[in-house]
Amino acid sequence: MENLPSERIKALGLQLPPAPKPGGLYKPVLVVDNFLFVSGQGPMKADGSLMVGRVGDDLNLGQAKLAAEQVGLTMLSTIITHFGSVDRIKRVVKVLGMVNSTAEFGQHPLVINGFSELMADVFGNDKGVGVRSAVGMMLPGNIPVEVEAMFELYK
């Protein structure tokens, strides 16, 4: 395989934050058959703290999109820490993006593009993009974005 995801992460100069410890009774990752499921991830900063704020109130669209990208970095860190390698991932299958926003904010898909664009950069434009939902809701700890995802693994 050429252009492995781990090589793309290095080539892009991406800095992965520490993988968060579970905040409840769940597994950070779970493999079933040839699928890797990743529990909801928040935007972990390099110092181990979480980004906070409500989109449309404390954060604008651009800041929220950057938070969604940070969630992607956090997810990559979680995969490496708890699964071992991003290079065993064949493709992104399903993404559920949740945005902590005011009732008036309606651009949830544009926020979650921050996550999706990072996955496309790491896994390629075809394999880095899967099916997706982007919704607004209240999130724990007032984090701006949470994403859970499912990946197909090479057999």
Backbone torsions as a table, in degrees:
resi	resn	phi	psi	omega
1	MET	NA	131.5	174.2
2	GLU	-106.1	159.2	-178.9
3	ASN	57.3	53.3	179.1
4	LEU	-63.5	149.6	177.5
5	PRO	-53.7	-39.6	179.2
6	SER	-62.6	-35.4	177.1
7	GLU	-70.5	-37.0	177.6
8	ARG	-64.9	-39.5	178.5
9	ILE	-58.5	-44.9	178.7
10	LYS	-67.0	-45.7	-177.9
11	ALA	-63.0	-33.9	179.2
12	LEU	-80.1	-9.2	-179.5
13	GLY	69.5	29.5	-177.3
14	LEU	-74.4	135.7	177.4
15	GLN	-105.3	114.5	-178.9
16	LEU	-87.3	134.1	176.5
17	PRO	-75.0	172.1	174.7
18	PRO	-66.2	147.8	176.5
19	ALA	-69.7	132.5	-179.7
20	PRO	-71.0	150.9	172.8
21	LYS	-80.2	146.1	179.1
22	PRO	-56.1	137.5	179.4
23	GLY	-95.9	15.7	-178.5
24	GLY	-172.8	-163.9	-178.0
25	LEU	-92.0	89.5	178.1
26	TYR	-163.5	166.6	176.3
27	LYS	-95.9	136.1	177.2
28	PRO	-62.9	-38.5	177.2
29	VAL	-137.9	153.9	177.7
30	LEU	-147.6	130.6	176.6
31	VAL	-101.7	127.5	174.1
32	VAL	-130.0	120.4	-174.8
33	ASP	54.5	-123.4	179.1
34	ASN	-110.4	39.4	177.0
35	PHE	-126.0	139.4	176.1
36	LEU	-109.2	119.7	176.8
37	PHE	-102.6	133.3	178.9
38	VAL	-117.8	125.3	178.4
39	SER	-61.4	162.8	179.5
40	GLY	-53.2	132.2	-178.9
41	GLN	-117.8	144.3	174.4
42	GLY	-105.7	177.3	-178.4
43	PRO	-83.1	88.9	179.8
44	MET	-80.6	131.2	177.2
45	LYS	-88.1	168.0	-177.6
46	ALA	-58.1	-30.4	-178.8
47	ASP	-84.4	3.7	177.9
48	GLY	89.8	-2.6	176.3
49	SER	-91.4	162.2	179.9
50	LEU	-98.2	143.6	170.6
51	MET	-67.2	146.1	178.4
52	VAL	-132.7	161.5	176.6
53	GLY	135.5	154.0	179.3
54	ARG	-105.1	130.0	-178.6
55	VAL	-71.1	132.2	-176.3
56	GLY	92.8	-7.6	178.5
57	ASP	-125.0	-74.0	179.7
58	ASP	-85.8	-27.3	-174.7
59	LEU	-125.4	144.8	174.4
60	ASN	-94.0	179.6	-177.0
61	LEU	-58.2	-45.9	-178.8
62	GLY	-62.1	-43.2	178.4
63	GLN	-66.0	-38.1	179.7
64	ALA	-67.6	-38.9	177.9
65	LYS	-63.5	-39.5	176.2
66	LEU	-65.0	-36.4	176.2
67	ALA	-64.0	-39.6	178.2
68	ALA	-65.6	-37.5	175.4
69	GLU	-63.6	-40.4	178.9
70	GLN	-64.2	-34.2	174.1
71	VAL	-61.4	-40.2	177.6
72	GLY	-61.5	-42.2	177.0
73	LEU	-63.4	-40.7	178.1
74	THR	-62.5	-42.3	-179.7
75	MET	-64.5	-42.4	177.5
76	LEU	-60.0	-41.4	177.7
77	SER	-62.7	-42.8	178.3
78	THR	-62.6	-42.6	179.3
79	ILE	-61.9	-47.6	-178.9
80	ILE	-63.6	-43.2	-177.8
81	THR	-68.0	-43.6	-171.7
82	HIS	-103.1	-15.5	-179.6
83	PHE	-114.3	-35.4	174.8
84	GLY	118.8	-42.6	-175.8
85	SER	-157.9	137.4	173.8
86	VAL	-78.7	-14.0	-177.3
87	ASP	-73.3	-13.2	176.3
88	ARG	-85.3	-2.8	-179.6
89	ILE	-86.7	125.8	179.1
90	LYS	-84.0	-42.5	-178.1
91	ARG	-167.1	159.1	169.1
92	VAL	-77.2	132.3	179.5
93	VAL	-105.0	-55.0	-172.7
94	LYS	-142.7	136.4	178.6
95	VAL	-128.0	132.5	171.0
96	LEU	-115.9	111.2	179.9
97	GLY	-104.5	126.8	-178.6
98	MET	-116.9	131.3	-176.1
99	VAL	-118.8	126.4	175.5
100	ASN	-82.1	102.4	-173.3
101	SER	-138.1	164.0	173.1
102	THR	-70.0	162.1	179.9
103	ALA	-63.6	-26.7	-177.3
104	GLU	-80.3	-20.9	-177.7
105	PHE	-74.1	130.5	-176.6
106	GLY	-129.4	16.9	-175.0
107	GLN	-109.7	41.1	-178.2
108	HIS	-55.3	-43.2	179.2
109	PRO	-60.2	-35.8	179.5
110	LEU	-68.1	-33.6	176.0
111	VAL	-64.1	-50.0	-175.2
112	ILE	-68.6	-17.1	173.1
113	ASN	-56.6	-28.7	177.8
114	GLY	-59.3	-40.2	175.8
115	PHE	-70.3	-49.9	-174.6
116	SER	-63.8	-39.1	178.9
117	GLU	-65.4	-37.1	176.5
118	LEU	-64.6	-44.0	179.1
119	MET	-62.2	-38.3	177.0
120	ALA	-64.9	-38.1	177.4
121	ASP	-64.9	-39.3	-175.3
122	VAL	-81.7	-42.3	-174.3
123	PHE	-105.3	-4.4	-179.0
124	GLY	102.6	154.6	-175.9
125	ASN	-61.6	-30.3	179.6
126	ASP	-87.9	-55.7	-174.2
127	LYS	-76.6	-14.8	179.1
128	GLY	-88.0	-4.1	-178.2
129	VAL	-120.5	122.7	177.5
130	GLY	-121.7	-159.7	174.5
131	VAL	-77.8	156.8	-171.6
132	ARG	-155.3	149.2	168.3
133	SER	-124.8	146.2	176.8
134	ALA	-135.8	117.1	-174.9
135	VAL	-132.2	160.3	176.4
136	GLY	-103.2	141.2	179.4
137	MET	-169.3	171.2	172.7
138	MET	-80.2	140.0	-178.3
139	LEU	-121.9	152.0	-177.5
140	PRO	-62.6	143.0	177.1
141	GLY	67.0	13.4	-178.6
142	ASN	59.8	29.5	174.9
143	ILE	-70.3	148.2	-176.2
144	PRO	-77.6	-28.9	-174.3
145	VAL	-145.6	141.9	170.2
146	GLU	-135.7	140.4	180.0
147	VAL	-135.2	136.0	168.1
148	GLU	-118.3	152.8	-174.9
149	ALA	-149.5	160.9	176.3
150	MET	-127.0	133.1	-178.9
151	PHE	-123.3	145.8	171.3
152	GLU	-89.2	138.4	179.4
153	LEU	-102.9	151.8	170.1
154	TYR	-66.0	143.9	-179.8
155	LYS	-78.9	NA	NA
